[in-house]
Amino acid sequence: MRSGQHRTPTQHPGYFTTAYFHHPDELKCEIAHAALQHEATLPVEGIGCMLQNFEEHWQDPGRRERLLEVLRWLER
C-alpha cells in the first residue's frame, strides 16, 4: 500500500482487483494539471459498509442520523 498499488497475488476471483490508489495530494495535482478547480476530496465509500446490520441502523431515524453524523466527521 505504500506504493499506492494493490496487486492481486493470484487469480482468485474473490480477491480485490489490481488497482492504484491515489494519495489525496496526487489528486489535487492531477486536477490542477487538467486546469480544473479542486473543491473537496471525499471518499467513494466509507465505514458504513462495515456495519453487519446496516439496514437495521438505516431504518431507525435516530440511528441513521448518528451514522450520518459519524460519516460526516470522517469523510474529509
Phi and psi in radians as a Rosetta constraint file:
Dihedral C 1 N 2 CA 2 C 2 CIRCULARHARMONIC -1.043 0.35
Dihedral N 2 CA 2 C 2 N 3 CIRCULARHARMONIC -0.566 0.35
Dihedral C 2 N 3 CA 3 C 3 CIRCULARHARMONIC -1.437 0.35
Dihedral N 3 CA 3 C 3 N 4 CIRCULARHARMONIC -0.206 0.35
Dihedral C 3 N 4 CA 4 C 4 CIRCULARHARMONIC 1.479 0.35
Dihedral N 4 CA 4 C 4 N 5 CIRCULARHARMONIC 0.013 0.35
Dihedral C 4 N 5 CA 5 C 5 CIRCULARHARMONIC -1.878 0.35
Dihedral N 5 CA 5 C 5 N 6 CIRCULARHARMONIC 2.400 0.35
Dihedral C 5 N 6 CA 6 C 6 CIRCULARHARMONIC -2.024 0.35
Dihedral N 6 CA 6 C 6 N 7 CIRCULARHARMONIC 2.072 0.35
Dihedral C 6 N 7 CA 7 C 7 CIRCULARHARMONIC -1.923 0.35
Dihedral N 7 CA 7 C 7 N 8 CIRCULARHARMONIC 2.268 0.35
Dihedral C 7 N 8 CA 8 C 8 CIRCULARHARMONIC -1.290 0.35
Dihedral N 8 CA 8 C 8 N 9 CIRCULARHARMONIC 2.082 0.35
Dihedral C 8 N 9 CA 9 C 9 CIRCULARHARMONIC -1.237 0.35
Dihedral N 9 CA 9 C 9 N 10 CIRCULARHARMONIC -0.380 0.35
Dihedral C 9 N 10 CA 10 C 10 CIRCULARHARMONIC -2.390 0.35
Dihedral N 10 CA 10 C 10 N 11 CIRCULARHARMONIC -3.141 0.35
Dihedral C 10 N 11 CA 11 C 11 CIRCULARHARMONIC -1.628 0.35
Dihedral N 11 CA 11 C 11 N 12 CIRCULARHARMONIC 0.336 0.35
Dihedral C 11 N 12 CA 12 C 12 CIRCULARHARMONIC -1.082 0.35
Dihedral N 12 CA 12 C 12 N 13 CIRCULARHARMONIC 2.145 0.35
Dihedral C 12 N 13 CA 13 C 13 CIRCULARHARMONIC -1.165 0.35
Dihedral N 13 CA 13 C 13 N 14 CIRCULARHARMONIC -0.303 0.35
Dihedral C 13 N 14 CA 14 C 14 CIRCULARHARMONIC -1.481 0.35
Dihedral N 14 CA 14 C 14 N 15 CIRCULARHARMONIC -0.174 0.35
Dihedral C 14 N 15 CA 15 C 15 CIRCULARHARMONIC -1.424 0.35
Dihedral N 15 CA 15 C 15 N 16 CIRCULARHARMONIC 2.691 0.35
Dihedral C 15 N 16 CA 16 C 16 CIRCULARHARMONIC -1.097 0.35
Dihedral N 16 CA 16 C 16 N 17 CIRCULARHARMONIC 2.589 0.35
Dihedral C 16 N 17 CA 17 C 17 CIRCULARHARMONIC -1.162 0.35
Dihedral N 17 CA 17 C 17 N 18 CIRCULARHARMONIC 2.868 0.35
Dihedral C 17 N 18 CA 18 C 18 CIRCULARHARMONIC -1.218 0.35
Dihedral N 18 CA 18 C 18 N 19 CIRCULARHARMONIC 2.302 0.35
Dihedral C 18 N 19 CA 19 C 19 CIRCULARHARMONIC -2.709 0.35
Dihedral N 19 CA 19 C 19 N 20 CIRCULARHARMONIC 2.840 0.35
Dihedral C 19 N 20 CA 20 C 20 CIRCULARHARMONIC -2.063 0.35
Dihedral N 20 CA 20 C 20 N 21 CIRCULARHARMONIC 2.245 0.35
Dihedral C 20 N 21 CA 21 C 21 CIRCULARHARMONIC -1.848 0.35
Dihedral N 21 CA 21 C 21 N 22 CIRCULARHARMONIC 2.119 0.35
Dihedral C 21 N 22 CA 22 C 22 CIRCULARHARMONIC -1.287 0.35
Dihedral N 22 CA 22 C 22 N 23 CIRCULARHARMONIC 2.503 0.35
Dihedral C 22 N 23 CA 23 C 23 CIRCULARHARMONIC -1.398 0.35
Dihedral N 23 CA 23 C 23 N 24 CIRCULARHARMONIC 2.526 0.35
Dihedral C 23 N 24 CA 24 C 24 CIRCULARHARMONIC -0.907 0.35
Dihedral N 24 CA 24 C 24 N 25 CIRCULARHARMONIC -0.641 0.35
Dihedral C 24 N 25 CA 25 C 25 CIRCULARHARMONIC -1.158 0.35
Dihedral N 25 CA 25 C 25 N 26 CIRCULARHARMONIC -0.557 0.35
Dihedral C 25 N 26 CA 26 C 26 CIRCULARHARMONIC -1.154 0.35
Dihedral N 26 CA 26 C 26 N 27 CIRCULARHARMONIC -0.688 0.35
Dihedral C 26 N 27 CA 27 C 27 CIRCULARHARMONIC -1.087 0.35
Dihedral N 27 CA 27 C 27 N 28 CIRCULARHARMONIC -0.763 0.35
Dihedral C 27 N 28 CA 28 C 28 CIRCULARHARMONIC -1.033 0.35
Dihedral N 28 CA 28 C 28 N 29 CIRCULARHARMONIC -0.732 0.35
Dihedral C 28 N 29 CA 29 C 29 CIRCULARHARMONIC -1.145 0.35
Dihedral N 29 CA 29 C 29 N 30 CIRCULARHARMONIC -0.754 0.35
Dihedral C 29 N 30 CA 30 C 30 CIRCULARHARMONIC -1.117 0.35
Dihedral N 30 CA 30 C 30 N 31 CIRCULARHARMONIC -0.690 0.35
Dihedral C 30 N 31 CA 31 C 31 CIRCULARHARMONIC -1.137 0.35
Dihedral N 31 CA 31 C 31 N 32 CIRCULARHARMONIC -0.785 0.35
Dihedral C 31 N 32 CA 32 C 32 CIRCULARHARMONIC -1.100 0.35
Dihedral N 32 CA 32 C 32 N 33 CIRCULARHARMONIC -0.706 0.35
Dihedral C 32 N 33 CA 33 C 33 CIRCULARHARMONIC -1.083 0.35
Dihedral N 33 CA 33 C 33 N 34 CIRCULARHARMONIC -0.526 0.35
Dihedral C 33 N 34 CA 34 C 34 CIRCULARHARMONIC -1.512 0.35
Dihedral N 34 CA 34 C 34 N 35 CIRCULARHARMONIC 0.142 0.35
Dihedral C 34 N 35 CA 35 C 35 CIRCULARHARMONIC 1.085 0.35
Dihedral N 35 CA 35 C 35 N 36 CIRCULARHARMONIC 0.600 0.35
Dihedral C 35 N 36 CA 36 C 36 CIRCULARHARMONIC -1.923 0.35
Dihedral N 36 CA 36 C 36 N 37 CIRCULARHARMONIC 2.878 0.35
Dihedral C 36 N 37 CA 37 C 37 CIRCULARHARMONIC -1.819 0.35
Dihedral N 37 CA 37 C 37 N 38 CIRCULARHARMONIC 2.207 0.35
Dihedral C 37 N 38 CA 38 C 38 CIRCULARHARMONIC -1.422 0.35
Dihedral N 38 CA 38 C 38 N 39 CIRCULARHARMONIC 2.161 0.35
Dihedral C 38 N 39 CA 39 C 39 CIRCULARHARMONIC -1.792 0.35
Dihedral N 39 CA 39 C 39 N 40 CIRCULARHARMONIC -0.762 0.35
Dihedral C 39 N 40 CA 40 C 40 CIRCULARHARMONIC -2.866 0.35
Dihedral N 40 CA 40 C 40 N 41 CIRCULARHARMONIC 2.591 0.35
Dihedral C 40 N 41 CA 41 C 41 CIRCULARHARMONIC -1.896 0.35
Dihedral N 41 CA 41 C 41 N 42 CIRCULARHARMONIC 2.063 0.35
Dihedral C 41 N 42 CA 42 C 42 CIRCULARHARMONIC -2.174 0.35
Dihedral N 42 CA 42 C 42 N 43 CIRCULARHARMONIC 2.682 0.35
Dihedral C 42 N 43 CA 43 C 43 CIRCULARHARMONIC -1.269 0.35
Dihedral N 43 CA 43 C 43 N 44 CIRCULARHARMONIC 2.676 0.35
Dihedral C 43 N 44 CA 44 C 44 CIRCULARHARMONIC -1.387 0.35
Dihedral N 44 CA 44 C 44 N 45 CIRCULARHARMONIC -0.675 0.35
Dihedral C 44 N 45 CA 45 C 45 CIRCULARHARMONIC -2.463 0.35
Dihedral N 45 CA 45 C 45 N 46 CIRCULARHARMONIC 2.608 0.35
Dihedral C 45 N 46 CA 46 C 46 CIRCULARHARMONIC -2.042 0.35
Dihedral N 46 CA 46 C 46 N 47 CIRCULARHARMONIC -2.897 0.35
Dihedral C 46 N 47 CA 47 C 47 CIRCULARHARMONIC -1.286 0.35
Dihedral N 47 CA 47 C 47 N 48 CIRCULARHARMONIC -0.198 0.35
Dihedral C 47 N 48 CA 48 C 48 CIRCULARHARMONIC -1.016 0.35
Dihedral N 48 CA 48 C 48 N 49 CIRCULARHARMONIC -0.501 0.35
Dihedral C 48 N 49 CA 49 C 49 CIRCULARHARMONIC -1.191 0.35
Dihedral N 49 CA 49 C 49 N 50 CIRCULARHARMONIC -0.228 0.35
Dihedral C 49 N 50 CA 50 C 50 CIRCULARHARMONIC -1.460 0.35
Dihedral N 50 CA 50 C 50 N 51 CIRCULARHARMONIC -0.252 0.35
Dihedral C 50 N 51 CA 51 C 51 CIRCULARHARMONIC -1.194 0.35
Dihedral N 51 CA 51 C 51 N 52 CIRCULARHARMONIC 2.143 0.35
Dihedral C 51 N 52 CA 52 C 52 CIRCULARHARMONIC -1.231 0.35
Dihedral N 52 CA 52 C 52 N 53 CIRCULARHARMONIC -0.470 0.35
Dihedral C 52 N 53 CA 53 C 53 CIRCULARHARMONIC -2.028 0.35
Dihedral N 53 CA 53 C 53 N 54 CIRCULARHARMONIC 0.861 0.35
Dihedral C 53 N 54 CA 54 C 54 CIRCULARHARMONIC -0.948 0.35
Dihedral N 54 CA 54 C 54 N 55 CIRCULARHARMONIC -0.827 0.35
Dihedral C 54 N 55 CA 55 C 55 CIRCULARHARMONIC -1.024 0.35
Dihedral N 55 CA 55 C 55 N 56 CIRCULARHARMONIC -0.682 0.35
Dihedral C 55 N 56 CA 56 C 56 CIRCULARHARMONIC -1.092 0.35
Dihedral N 56 CA 56 C 56 N 57 CIRCULARHARMONIC -0.780 0.35
Dihedral C 56 N 57 CA 57 C 57 CIRCULARHARMONIC -1.131 0.35
Dihedral N 57 CA 57 C 57 N 58 CIRCULARHARMONIC -0.751 0.35
Dihedral C 57 N 58 CA 58 C 58 CIRCULARHARMONIC -1.181 0.35
Dihedral N 58 CA 58 C 58 N 59 CIRCULARHARMONIC -0.565 0.35
Dihedral C 58 N 59 CA 59 C 59 CIRCULARHARMONIC -1.319 0.35
Dihedral N 59 CA 59 C 59 N 60 CIRCULARHARMONIC -0.389 0.35
Dihedral C 59 N 60 CA 60 C 60 CIRCULARHARMONIC -1.616 0.35
Dihedral N 60 CA 60 C 60 N 61 CIRCULARHARMONIC 2.025 0.35
Dihedral C 60 N 61 CA 61 C 61 CIRCULARHARMONIC -0.966 0.35
Dihedral N 61 CA 61 C 61 N 62 CIRCULARHARMONIC -0.697 0.35
Dihedral C 61 N 62 CA 62 C 62 CIRCULARHARMONIC -1.166 0.35
Dihedral N 62 CA 62 C 62 N 63 CIRCULARHARMONIC -0.795 0.35
Dihedral C 62 N 63 CA 63 C 63 CIRCULARHARMONIC -1.147 0.35
Dihedral N 63 CA 63 C 63 N 64 CIRCULARHARMONIC -0.686 0.35
Dihedral C 63 N 64 CA 64 C 64 CIRCULARHARMONIC -1.047 0.35
Dihedral N 64 CA 64 C 64 N 65 CIRCULARHARMONIC -0.797 0.35
Dihedral C 64 N 65 CA 65 C 65 CIRCULARHARMONIC -1.126 0.35
Dihedral N 65 CA 65 C 65 N 66 CIRCULARHARMONIC -0.691 0.35
Dihedral C 65 N 66 CA 66 C 66 CIRCULARHARMONIC -1.117 0.35
Dihedral N 66 CA 66 C 66 N 67 CIRCULARHARMONIC -0.739 0.35
Dihedral C 66 N 67 CA 67 C 67 CIRCULARHARMONIC -1.068 0.35
Dihedral N 67 CA 67 C 67 N 68 CIRCULARHARMONIC -0.816 0.35
Dihedral C 67 N 68 CA 68 C 68 CIRCULARHARMONIC -1.107 0.35
Dihedral N 68 CA 68 C 68 N 69 CIRCULARHARMONIC -0.634 0.35
Dihedral C 68 N 69 CA 69 C 69 CIRCULARHARMONIC -1.101 0.35
Dihedral N 69 CA 69 C 69 N 70 CIRCULARHARMONIC -0.790 0.35
Dihedral C 69 N 70 CA 70 C 70 CIRCULARHARMONIC -1.094 0.35
Dihedral N 70 CA 70 C 70 N 71 CIRCULARHARMONIC -0.761 0.35
Dihedral C 70 N 71 CA 71 C 71 CIRCULARHARMONIC -1.088 0.35
Dihedral N 71 CA 71 C 71 N 72 CIRCULARHARMONIC -0.673 0.35
Dihedral C 71 N 72 CA 72 C 72 CIRCULARHARMONIC -1.124 0.35
Dihedral N 72 CA 72 C 72 N 73 CIRCULARHARMONIC -0.678 0.35
Dihedral C 72 N 73 CA 73 C 73 CIRCULARHARMONIC -1.086 0.35
Dihedral N 73 CA 73 C 73 N 74 CIRCULARHARMONIC -0.667 0.35
Dihedral C 73 N 74 CA 74 C 74 CIRCULARHARMONIC -1.629 0.35
Dihedral N 74 CA 74 C 74 N 75 CIRCULARHARMONIC -0.206 0.35
Dihedral C 74 N 75 CA 75 C 75 CIRCULARHARMONIC -1.184 0.35
Dihedral N 75 CA 75 C 75 N 76 CIRCULARHARMONIC -0.402 0.35
